[in-house]
Amino acid sequence: MTIEIKWTDEDPETGQKRFVSAEKFAGEWTFKWKLQRRGEWTKGMAVDRETWEYILDCLERRYRRREGVSDEDVDEVKKLLKKMPVPRDLDSE
């Protein structure tokens, strides 16, 4: 089964709106983006903690009902997040 999640965000390099797609197929996550709705996808997007948190939120809330997301899918993303460093807020120190 394929899980696909699409959303828009801001390109960190240019500040432009970009279209983002995350897909899980055969147990592997792939990410791609494009700057125009009808443009070509660019594969190999760098994925940060914020992106994984968004994926987890989508899996837990919206996609479980419609896309057949399993508990294993949610647990996998939670494990990935646990391994990633948590950014510190340096202003609060």
ABEGO torsion letter per residue (X at the ends): XBBBBBBBBBBAAAGBBBBBBBBBBGGBBBBBBBABAABBBBBGBBBBAAAAAAAAAAAAAAAAAAAGBBAAAAAAAAAAAAABBBBBBAAAX
